[in-house]
Amino acid sequence: MLAAVSDDLHGRLQEALPRAYVAAFRILGDRDEARDACHEAAQRALGAARSYDSGRPFYPWFHRIVKNCCLDRLSAKKTARAREVEVGDEVSDAPGAEALLMGDQKAQALARAIRSLPEELRAVIELRHFQDASYADMAEILAVPEGTVMSRLYRARQRLREALADDPAFSRPEAPAGGAR
């Protein structure tokens, strides 16, 4: 029986890892850190297999583990940087991996607009558009009703439209006078 549960969990992990990697990368902004966080999360999930309720969706449960691993890494990194500053070393202002990957002006403007959203609105955008989560999965991950997910997503998209309306990267070219002939 335990082997069957383990095989099932391994299968679900293999299916969830690509989405988990995207989530980890969006949180950490570094490919290697994201890969390591996913590996650590998979190990934690296997170790906590008994706490998983197979009657519930797998990904929301695993996403929480991934997010906690990422937050642990960010916390450790913040502590390490604080120590470096105390010792007098400079902290680099170099752009992260995500910024380097997003060389395009529209992508950079969109990333800035997303980062400017409050956490509850940013989370629904990240889950829906970068991790392709269903409304049901989003509700499970965020521990809110699906209606709340939908209203937050609507508000987040409205805020993004407003934030990007004045951005030159998103301005539409003027139509020629007199219309097309």
ZANU-664129 format. One record per atom (N, C-alpha, C): residue in one letter; x, y, z. Coordinates in pm, whole numbers, padded with zeros to 5 digits, always signed. Each point is the difference from the previous one (the first is absolute). Layout:
! residues N
aXYZ;...
***
This chain:
! residues 181
m+00083-00120+00000;m-00083+00120+00000;m+00087+00126+00000;l+00104+00000+00084;l+00088+00116+00009;l+00071+00026-00133;a+00039-00109-00071;a+00067+00015-00129;a-00095+00064-00102;a-00128-00037+00004;a-00098+00058-00093;a-00017+00149+00026;v-00006+00038+00127;v-00012+00141+00036;v+00125+00075-00047;s+00116-00061+00021;s+00125+00062-00039;s+00007+00018-00152;d-00040-00102-00076;d+00000+00011-00147;d-00096+00109-00045;d-00119+00005+00062;d-00098+00102-00035;d+00055+00139+00030;l+00063+00016+00116;l+00057+00129+00038;l+00114+00039-00095;h+00084-00096-00037;h+00108+00029-00094;h-00057+00047-00133;g-00105-00065-00047;g-00064+00040-00125;g-00056+00141+00008;r-00067+00030+00110;r-00057+00133+00017;r+00110+00105+00012;l+00109-00035+00067;l+00114+00092+00011;l+00058+00031-00138;q+00021-00104-00080;q+00055+00020-00134;q-00090+00092-00083;e-00130-00015+00015;e-00095+00083-00072;e+00001+00145+00051;a+00019+00017+00130;a-00007+00134+00061;a+00131+00078-00007;l+00112-00066-00020;l+00129+00068+00006;l+00018+00114-00100;p-00044-00013-00126;p+00017+00115-00090;p-00074+00125+00049;r-00122-00015+00048;r-00075+00115+00055;r+00068+00051+00126;a+00049-00091+00082;a+00067+00040+00123;a+00127+00078-00029;y+00072-00040-00106;y+00121+00072-00037;y-00033+00144-00039;v-00108+00017-00077;v-00042+00135-00040;v-00032+00082+00125;a-00073-00061+00093;a-00035+00071+00125;a+00126+00038+00076;a+00093-00093+00012;a+00124+00027+00074;a+00083+00108-00069;f+00008-00007-00132;f+00077+00101-00073;f-00063+00138+00016;r-00134+00008-00004;r-00069+00128+00016;r+00025+00058+00140;i+00017-00085+00098;i+00025+00048+00136;i+00148+00036+00019;l+00087-00087-00047;l+00143+00015+00027;l+00077+00080-00106;g-00046-00005-00125;g+00067+00074-00106;g+00134-00056-00042;d+00026-00124+00031;d+00129-00062-00032;d-00025-00146-00037;r+00051-00041-00116;r-00026-00136-00049;r+00054-00108+00094;d+00124+00016+00043;d+00060-00102+00086;d-00071-00008+00134;e-00030+00116+00057;e-00073+00002+00128;e-00137-00065-00016;a-00068+00028-00111;a-00133-00058-00024;a+00009-00151-00012;r+00101-00048-00074;r+00018-00144-00015;r+00029-00065+00136;d+00087+00062+00077;d+00032-00055+00132;d-00121+00001+00093;a-00079+00108-00007;a-00121+00008+00084;a-00099-00109-00039;c-00014-00027-00128;c-00091-00107-00045;c+00048-00136+00047;h+00131-00020-00009;h+00056-00128+00047;h-00027-00018+00150;e+00026+00106+00074;e-00025-00005+00145;e-00148-00022+00030;a-00088+00068-00075;a-00144-00016+00020;a-00045-00142-00031;a+00056-00059-00106;a-00035-00138-00034;a+00041-00095+00112;q+00119+00021+00056;q+00044-00083+00111;q-00092+00017+00122;r-00036+00126+00028;r-00092+00024+00112;r-00136-00065-00025;a-00048+00008-00123;a-00129-00061-00034;a+00004-00151+00019;l+00108-00062-00045;l+00012-00145+00018;l+00008-00036+00148;g+00068+00084+00077;g+00010-00025+00144;g-00132+00023+00073;a-00085+00084-00058;a-00129+00032+00063;a-00116-00069-00071;a+00029-00106-00074;a-00102-00068-00081;a-00122-00040+00083;r+00020-00035+00124;r-00113-00043+00085;r-00096+00114+00030;s+00048+00123-00007;s-00089+00114+00029;s-00081+00043-00122;y+00032-00054-00117;y-00074+00035-00121;y-00131-00078-00006;d-00109+00070-00021;d-00133-00060-00015;d-00023-00025-00149;s+00007-00125-00042;s-00011-00034-00142;s-00137+00033-00058;g-00096+00034+00082;g-00130+00041-00050;g-00004+00146-00042;r+00107+00071+00027;r+00008+00143-00035;r+00101+00018-00112;p-00008+00115-00070;p+00097+00024-00109;p+00143+00004+00054;f+00092-00056-00078;f+00138-00010+00042;f+00073+00134-00009;y-00016+00070-00114;y+00083+00118-00023;y-00013+00106+00109;p-00119+00035+00048;p-00004+00102+00106;p+00080-00040+00125;w-00007-00128+00034;w+00077-00050+00116;w+00149+00015-00027;f+00043-00042-00119;f+00142+00008-00035;f+00045+00145-00017;h-00086+00085-00054;h+00034+00141-00018;h+00034+00065+00133;r-00075-00033+00105;r+00030+00056+00132;r+00139-00041+00047;i+00036-00125-00027;i+00133-00047+00038;i+00107+00075-00079;v-00021+00015-00131;v+00095+00073-00085;v+00013+00144+00049;k-00113+00065+00024;k+00004+00139+00044;k+00075+00014+00133;n-00023-00092+00092;n+00071+00005+00129;n+00150-00019-00019;c+00039-00091-00090;c+00144-00018-00028;c+00060+00129-00057;c-00074+00063-00090;c+00049+00126-00060;c+00011+00110+00106;l-00100+00011+00084;l+00004+00102+00105;l+00114-00025+00097;d+00026-00127+00030;d+00115-00033+00086;d+00130+00046-00065;r+00013-00023-00130;r+00121+00040-00072;r+00015+00152-00003;l-00112+00071-00025;l+00006+00146+00000;l+00039+00053+00137;s-00054-00059+00104;s+00032+00042+00135;s+00149-00022+00030;a+00050-00116-00039;a+00142-00030+00022;a+00088+00096-00079;k-00041+00032-00123;k+00077+00093-00084;k+00000+00140+00061;k-00117+00042+00051;k-00011+00132+00061;k+00091+00008+00123;t+00003-00106+00079;t+00086-00004+00118;t+00146+00006-00040;a+00036-00074-00105;a+00139+00000-00047;a+00040+00138-00051;r-00090+00066-00074;r+00031+00135-00050;r+00015+00099+00114;a-00083-00013+00101;a+00010+00089+00115;a+00136-00017+00067;r+00048-00123+00009;r+00132-00024+00058;r+00109+00060-00086;e-00013-00011-00134;e+00100+00058-00090;e+00008+00150+00018;v-00115+00065+00011;v-00003+00145+00016;v+00061+00039+00133;e-00025-00079+00103;e+00057+00029+00131;e+00153-00004-00005;v+00053-00093-00080;v+00144-00014-00008;v+00061+00104-00092;g-00083+00073-00073;g+00050+00106-00086;g+00005-00035-00147;d-00038-00121-00036;d-00003-00037-00141;d-00117+00069-00068;e+00015+00024-00129;e-00107+00063-00075;e-00096-00106-00050;v-00130+00032+00001;v-00100-00087-00057;v-00022+00045-00144;s+00008-00092-00092;s-00012+00033-00142;s-00140+00046-00035;d-00007+00104-00083;d-00128+00046-00052;d-00025-00056-00139;a+00077-00098-00042;a-00015-00059-00133;a-00138-00062-00013;p-00058+00008-00120;p-00133-00057-00020;p+00002-00151+00017;g-00112-00056+00048;g-00011-00144+00018;g-00019-00071-00132;a-00005-00131+00007;a-00014-00082-00120;a-00128+00034-00075;e-00106+00024+00073;e-00127+00032-00066;e+00012+00128-00082;a+00064+00102+00055;a+00015+00126-00074;a+00086-00020-00124;l+00104-00083+00011;l+00085-00026-00117;l-00075-00075-00108;l-00088-00091+00042;l-00077-00076-00096;l-00105+00087-00069;m-00042+00105+00068;m-00107+00084-00053;m+00060+00124-00064;g+00071-00018-00109;g+00066+00110-00066;g-00097+00093-00071;d-00112-00047-00027;d-00101+00076-00074;d-00067+00105+00091;q-00020+00119-00054;q-00056+00110+00080;q-00140-00031+00053;k-00082-00063-00082;k-00136-00032+00045;k+00005-00098+00116;a+00084-00099-00012;a+00011-00100+00107;a+00049+00065+00129;q+00095+00093-00013;q+00051+00068+00118;q-00107+00087+00064;a-00076+00071-00083;a-00108+00084+00052;a-00106-00085+00068;l-00034-00111-00061;l-00099-00089+00059;l+00050-00058+00132;a+00126-00040+00004;a+00058-00054+00124;a-00004+00104+00112;r+00034+00126-00034;r-00006+00108+00100;r-00144+00019+00050;a-00094-00001-00093;a-00140+00019+00038;a-00049-00114+00089;i+00039-00121-00031;i-00040-00115+00082;i+00062+00011+00139;r+00128+00036+00005;r+00066+00013+00131;r-00062+00110+00085;s-00061+00099-00065;s-00058+00111+00075;s-00137-00035+00059;l-00058-00112-00043;l-00131-00039+00052;l+00012-00045+00146;p-00107+00019+00078;p-00001-00058+00134;p+00011-00153-00010;e+00053-00063+00102;e+00026-00145+00000;e-00122-00081-00042;e-00118+00031+00053;e-00118-00082-00031;e-00038+00008-00148;l+00026+00113-00065;l-00029+00013-00142;l+00114-00059-00084;r+00123+00020+00044;r+00115-00056-00072;r-00008-00153-00001;a-00042-00058+00111;a-00007-00146+00010;a-00095-00060-00103;v-00116+00062-00021;v-00095-00057-00096;v+00053+00015-00143;i+00067+00110-00030;i+00059+00018-00133;i+00108-00106-00023;e+00088-00017+00097;e+00108-00098-00011;e-00057-00141-00020;l-00098-00037+00081;l-00056-00135-00008;l-00072-00023-00133;r-00079+00096-00041;r-00082-00019-00120;r+00081+00010-00128;h+00083+00102-00012;h+00065+00028-00127;h+00141-00055-00013;f+00066-00032+00108;f+00135-00053-00009;f+00007-00147+00038;q-00102-00048+00073;q-00002-00140+00040;q-00121-00074-00054;d-00087+00072-00072;d-00117-00059-00065;d-00088-00077+00099;a-00013+00052+00121;a-00082-00066+00102;a-00148+00025-00029;s-00080-00100+00029;s-00145+00014-00015;s-00053+00084+00116;y-00122+00049-00015;y-00061+00076+00110;y-00008-00087+00126;a-00035-00127-00018;a-00011-00090+00116;a+00135-00016+00069;d+00107-00019-00078;d+00134-00013+00059;d+00041+00129+00069;m-00030+00113-00064;m+00035+00129+00059;m-00072+00019+00133;a-00128-00036+00004;a-00077+00013+00124;a+00060-00087+00110;e+00040-00120-00037;e+00060-00093+00096;e+00134+00054+00051;i+00084+00047-00092;i+00133+00052+00037;i-00012+00122+00090;l-00092+00090-00036;l-00014+00126+00075;l-00094-00010+00119;a-00068-00114+00013;a-00094-00024+00109;a-00112+00105+00003;v-00056+00026-00119;v-00113+00092-00013;v-00102-00064-00095;p-00126+00045+00002;p-00099-00054-00094;p+00035+00037-00145;e-00052-00078-00095;e+00026+00027-00142;e-00050+00138-00041;g-00111+00043+00055;g-00051+00133-00032;g+00098+00109+00038;t+00068-00017+00110;t+00101+00095+00044;t+00118-00001-00097;v+00038-00118-00047;v+00108-00011-00099;v-00039+00079-00125;m-00123-00020-00048;m-00044+00067-00122;m-00003+00152+00018;s-00048+00047+00114;s-00006+00145+00019;s+00140+00059+00016;r+00090-00071+00066;r+00138+00049+00013;r+00069+00003-00137;l-00027-00101-00081;l+00060-00004-00133;l-00052+00116-00085;y-00128+00029+00010;y-00057+00113-00073;y+00065+00131+00046;r+00010+00020+00132;r+00061+00122+00053;r+00148+00010-00039;a+00070-00113+00002;a+00142+00001-00036;a+00018+00039-00147;r-00083-00055-00086;r+00010+00034-00142;r-00034+00147-00024;q-00099+00051+00071;q-00035+00142-00012;q+00117+00087+00042;r+00062-00034+00113;r+00115+00077+00049;r+00115-00003-00100;l+00022-00117-00061;l+00107-00012-00099;l-00031+00087-00122;r-00125-00004-00045;r-00038+00085-00114;r+00026+00147+00031;e-00039+00042+00120;e+00021+00140+00041;e+00148+00033+00007;a+00077-00090+00057;a+00144+00025+00017;a+00072+00006-00135;l-00047-00078-00095;l+00069-00008-00128;l-00055+00096-00104;a-00114+00064+00029;a-00064+00089-00097;a+00091+00115-00041;d+00077+00053+00093;d+00086+00114-00028;d+00144-00040-00035;d+00027-00128+00001;d+00135-00046-00028;d+00027+00005-00151;p+00109+00066-00042;p+00029+00012-00143;p+00013-00136-00071;a+00044-00101+00071;a+00015-00131-00062;a-00135-00059-00041;f-00106+00046+00064;f-00133-00053-00028;f-00089+00098-00075;s+00054+00116-00038;s-00083+00096-00073;s-00021-00049-00141;r-00119+00020-00050;r-00034-00042-00137;r+00039+00111-00096;p+00052-00037-00117;p+00035+00103-00097;p-00127+00070-00050;e+00013+00130-00025;e-00113+00077-00050;e-00037-00048-00140;a-00131-00005-00028;a-00046-00036-00134;a+00026+00118-00093;p+00034-00024-00125;p+00026+00109-00092;p-00127+00083-00021;a+00016+00130-00014;a-00115+00089-00020;a-00072-00036-00130;g-00130+00005+00005;g-00079-00030-00119;g-00029-00146-00017;g+00053-00083+00087;g-00029-00144-00006;g+00077-00069-00110;a-00009-00132-00005;a+00071-00080-00100;a-00078-00001-00131;r+00069+00003-00111;r-00065-00002-00133;r+00051-00114-00080;
***
